[in-house]
């Protein structure tokens, strides 16, 4: 095997390890801050992790808009905010969600993509620095059918009340270098 190829492969692995180290937020001496448990509906935006604890991100719906394309199709855009209450960088992998109006399922969508291994693409992962908030959007097309006609009409008229539920996946490495990777359910309303 070519010696240059071996050095290049080793160098590539070393660079990838350093990038992952910084993306996962190695913070050997985080400053202590008060510990507050997140509320059950994830609406507590002042939650901060203490030096040794790891908290889940705080997920909320910032906005839902429906734009009529024609008499039978509408673009529905859901805008999420995801706050990192930890003292180290958190990596949001995915938000998988369902949009409902008046108890009727309107659409389903995904933000991001789960990493499947060390060499998997990191392009659809979202690092969130300690204490900061990420805004993530996704748009889906909803077709007007007889079963959801009234709810669809409310959406495009701007008078719908939405129920958004689903699952989000994240990873975070704490001060003890222990990484937590978790999937959590959520259920939110808008407005």
Secondary structure, DSSP 8 states (H G I E B T S, - for coil): --HHHHHHHHHHHHHHHHHHHHHTT--TT----------TTS--TT----TT-----EEEEEEEEEEEEETTEEEEEEEEEEE--SSS-EEEEEEEEEEEETTEEEEEEEEE----STTS--TT-EEE-TT-EEEEEEEEEEE--GGGHHHHHHHHHT---EEEEEEEEEEEE-TTS-EEEEEEEEEEEE-
